Amino acid sequence: MTDGYALVIGSMGIEVKAYAPQPLGAVNAGIVRNTLGGGARNIAENLARLDVATTLLSAVGVDGAGRRVIRWMRKVGVDCRHVRVVSEGRTANFISLTNERGEPTMTIYDTSIMEHVDANYLWKHEPLIEKAALLVIDATLSDEAIATAFEIADRYGVRVCADPTTPALASKLRPYLDQMYLVIPNAAETTALCDLQPVDRESALEAARKLVSLGALIAVVTMGEIGVAYAHGSGSGFIRAKATQVVDPTGAGDAFTGAVIFGLLNHVSEDEAMRLGMTAAALTLQSKDTVFPGLTQELLYDKLVV
């Protein structure tokens, strides 16, 4: 068990996942599910399921969606006492579309409520950041909120893990690479962060090393079914992805991030942390749920990718 708690700041809401078993046309029969989503929320739940004390800062509306997500997060053990409830706000919504090959083809998100997770809100919760073992942020935060989060973290020497979230949002994190303890972009997000476009093992390793040269202490470039490349001050490495029957790809990246953070907070090596992340991602890919409900420390090590 790690000392202290992880403080996660970012989006939480409802996700509608649609799967079309046939090639997409104008109108498609398929399977549509309504679940919980948001990058910060997903990471927070994964951490809680791995017995990491976790506090979440976010915003929801005064609506059924907000009540639902808060109720669930409390149930899985995430501290939501400081989540902002906005009377005129609309809880975040996400729509993801998966094609007949199990590949994500489109995501639409409405995270406008995140404007209420602003600088004033973060300064109000400065003591929570000060005492955190690790701060995790996603890129749905405004530019001002991101700057404030890094300012407060720097003031107290708190390590920051950044989730780039989407290629369109990732560039907002670029000015803070030299203040990051950990950053985990996918291939497209990597391009937004450092102008390199990883397409295979070698180019992914090059990109991870460049992110470290730009200041990140640990950089991980996820490459889907190829694997992950990572670099840090003492070296770099690559782990091939385990062949997995994909049921639903949504949430696998957040599971990877949560498990890597779990490992690093418990002082395992970077290599072992990456293998924990790969294992959590594989378990999530095989589940219809955005966060694998059976995730535990014991299962993670039992199924550890080697």
N, C-alpha and C positions, 0 to 999 in steps of 0.2 A: 504493500500500500504506500502511496506517495503522501508526503506531508502537504498540508494546505489544500487549495482547491483550484480548479480551472475556471476561469471567468470567460464566458463565450458571449460575444456581442455581434448581433446581426439579425437576419430575417427569420421569421417563423410564421407559418400559416397553413393553408389548405392546398393540397396538390391533387389535381385531376390527371390521372394517367390513362391514356387511350392507346390501345393496341389494335392494329389492323392486320388480320391474318392473310389478306390478299394485297397485291400491289395497289398503292393509293390512287384513288380517283377523286372526282369532285365530291361524291357522297360515298361513305364507307361504313359497312357493317363491321362491328368489332367488339372489343371488351373495354368498358370504361369503369375505372375504379376511382373512388374518392378517399384520399388518405391525408396524412400530415406531411408537410414539407418545409422547405427553407434550409439553406445551407447551414446556418448557425444552429438551428434547431436539430437538424440531423446529426451534426457533430456532437452536440450536447447530449442527445439521447445515447449515442454510441459510447460516449465517455461514461455516462451514468451506468449503463449496462456492464461496463468493465470495472465498476466499483470505484471510479474516480469521482470524488466530491465535485459537483459541478453547479455553477451559478450562471443564469442566463439573463442578459440584458437585451431587451427588444421592445417591440410595441405591438399591440393588438387593438382592434376596435371593440366597441361595446356591442357585440353581435354574437350569434351562435357559434361562428367559426372561432372567434377569440376565446370564448368559454371552453370550447372543445379542446383546443390546443393546449391551453393552460391546464385544464383538468388532466389531460394525458401526461404532460410533462411532469406534473407533480406526482402522478401515479408511478412513473418510472424513476423518480428520485431526484429530479432536477429542481433546484431552488429557483422558483419564479416569483419570489416576493417583490422583486424590484422591477418586473416587467411593467412598462408604461401602458395604461389602458386609456385610449383616446376616445372621448365621447363622440366626436365627429369623424372618427377615422374608420377605415375599412381594412379589416384584417387581410394580410397579404395572401394572394392567390397565385398558383403556378399551374400551368397546363403543359404536359409533356406528351408527345406523340411518338410511338414506337412502330416501326414498319414490320413487314412480315418476316424479316430476317432477324428480328430482335434488336435492331439498331435504332438508337434515338435519332429522330429526324428533325424535330422542331420543339422548341420550348417557348412559351409565352408567359411572362411574369408581370405581376402588378405588385410592386413593393413600395408604392408611394407613401405608405404609412411610415416608412423608415425615416422620413424627414423629421419625425418626432423623436428619433434617437439622435438628438443633436448635441452640440457642444455643451450647452447648459445642462442637459440630462447627464452627460458623462462627467462633467465637473461635480455635479451633485453626488455622483457615486464614486468620486475619487478614492475614498477609503477602501472600496471593494477592489479597485484596481491595485492600489498600494499593497494590499495583503495577499494578492493572488499568486499562486505558484507559477501560473502561466496565463497569458492573455491570448485569446483566440478571436480574431475578427474576420468577418467576410466583407466582400467588396460592395454589398448593397448599402453600406454606410455612405453618407455624403462625404464630399471632399473635406469639409470642415470637421465632421465627426472623426474621420480617419486621422486627420492631423492632430486632433485633440487626444485621441486614444494613444497615439505614439508619443505625444508630449508628456502625458501623465505617466505612461509606462517608463519612459526614459528618466523621468524625475525620480522614480523609485527603483530603477534597475530591474523592472519586471520584463521577462522574456515575452516576445510577441510572435505568435504563429499567424500567418496570413493566408486566407483561402481566397484566391483570385475570383472564384465564383463563375464568371463567364468571360470570354475573350473581350467583350465590349466593356466590361467593368474592370478588368485586370489592370489596365493602364493607370488607373487611379492609385495603385499601390507602388508604381514604379519609383517615385521619389523617395520611398522609404526602405528600399532594399538593404541599405546599410544599417538599418535598425531592426532587421528581422532575425529572429532566432531560427525560424523555420518557415519556408514557403513551399507550397505544393501545387504548382500549375500543371494542367494537361498541355498537350502539344500546342494547341491554338493560343492558350493563355500565356505560354512561354514566349511566343512570338511577340505578344503585346508587352511583355515585361523586359525582354532583352534583344529583340530584333532577330533572333535565330528561329528557324523553323525546323524542329526535330521531326524526322521521318523514319528513323531507324535507331538501332542501338548506339552507334557511334555519334550521330548528330544529337541524340538525347543526352549522352554523356557530356558532349561539348557544351550543350546548353546549360546543364546543371553546374558544370565547372564555371561557366561565365557568370551565372547568378551568384555563385560564391565569390568570384572575383569582384563583383559589384557590391559585395558587402554582406549578403546573407550568410549566416553561420552554417545552416544546413539547407540545401536545395534539392527538391525531388521533382523530377519530370515524369509524369505518368503517361504511359503510351498504350493504354487499353490492353488489347490481347497480346501485344508485344512484350510488355513488362514495365518496369520502372527503372529509371536511371537516377542516381543520387550522388551528391558530392558534399564534402565538408572540409574543414581545415586540414584533416589528416589523410584525405584520400577520396576515392570515389568508387562506385560499383554499379552493377546492373543485375537485376533479378528478373528472370523470365517469368511471364505469367503462367499460372497453372491452367491447363485445359479444363474448362468449366462449361457445363450446360447452363446457358443463360435463360433464366425465367423472366427477369426484369432488370435492366441495367441501371435504373434510377436509384441513386443513393450509394452506389458502390464507391465512388470517389470520396464521399463523406465518411463512409465506414473506414476506408484506408486512412484518412486523416486522423480520425478518432483513435484508431488502434496505434498508429505511429506515435501520437501524443501520449497515449497510455504507456507505451514502452519507454519513451524518453523521460517521462516523469518518474518512472520507476528505475531509471539509471541503467537500462540495458544498452548494448552497443547500437550504433546506428544501423548496422547490418541486421541485427535481430529486430529492431524496431520496424524496419522496412518489411521484413518477413511477417511480422505480426499484421502490418497493414495489408499486405497482399492476401493473407489468410482471411481477414475480416471482409475484404472486398469480394473474395471468391464466395464466401458464405452468403453475402448479400445478393450477389448476382443470381444465386440459386433460389432466392426467395421472392415471393410476390410483394413483400413488404419493403418499404423504403429503408427501414432499419430492421435488420434481422432480429426477430424477437427472442431467439434462443441464444443470443450472444452472451458469452461469459468468458472470464479469464481462462477457466479450465478448458473449455471447448476450443478457444483460440490456440492454446498450446498443444492440445490433442491433435488438431488439424494443421499444425504449423507447416507452412510451405518451406520445403528444404531444397 
